Amino acid sequence: MARTLANAVTTRLSLGDTAEVLTHAEQIEDLVEQSHSEWSRALVGLDVASALLKQSSPEV
């Protein structure tokens, strides 16, 4: 489940919908952190970082 939700966040990022990326990532944060998949945890972290940088007022 965590990997599926992480992929949905990645899809939103590719569409340029940074607000949705941040909202969805926050909603699934606990599930992803408890996941045994290092890939899912890393993917969501990278997507959140990218979304923060792609906003109209980037946050580093």
C-alpha positions, 0 to 999 in steps of 0.5 A: 500500500505504501508503495502505491501511495508513493507512486501516486505522489510521484504522479502528482509531482510529474503533473506539477501539482506541488500542493497535492504532493505535499498534501498527499505526502502528509496524509500517508507519512505514518504509513510510509514511515512504517513501511519495510520498503526503503524505496517507498520512504526514499521516493516520498522524501525525494518527491516532497523535496522536489515539490518544495523546490518547485513551488512558486516560492521555493523552500530549501 
